[in-house]
Amino acid sequence: MWTVIYIAPTAKMAENIKKRLTDEGFLVKIRPVNLSKQQFEILVPSGELEEVQEVFNAIIRP
């Protein structure tokens, strides 16, 4: 089961987050929310949610 951890406002930001989480060894998917708004969901496996959130928070908060 996949869980949404963030909704990115641009494709570029979504790809950047995916790359950084993937570099840390996590499985990551990107899914468009609504093509007219160009928002993208960042999804990770539910079983990795806690670990991903720690790394994700470090990525988002410089």
Number of C-alpha atoms within 10 A of each C-alpha: 7 15 16 17 16 16 17 20 14 13 16 11 14 21 17 13 20 21 14 15 19 13 10 11 10 18 15 20 18 19 14 17 15 10 8 7 10 12 18 24 20 22 20 23 16 13 11 13 17 10 10 21 15 10 14 18 10 10 13 8 6 5
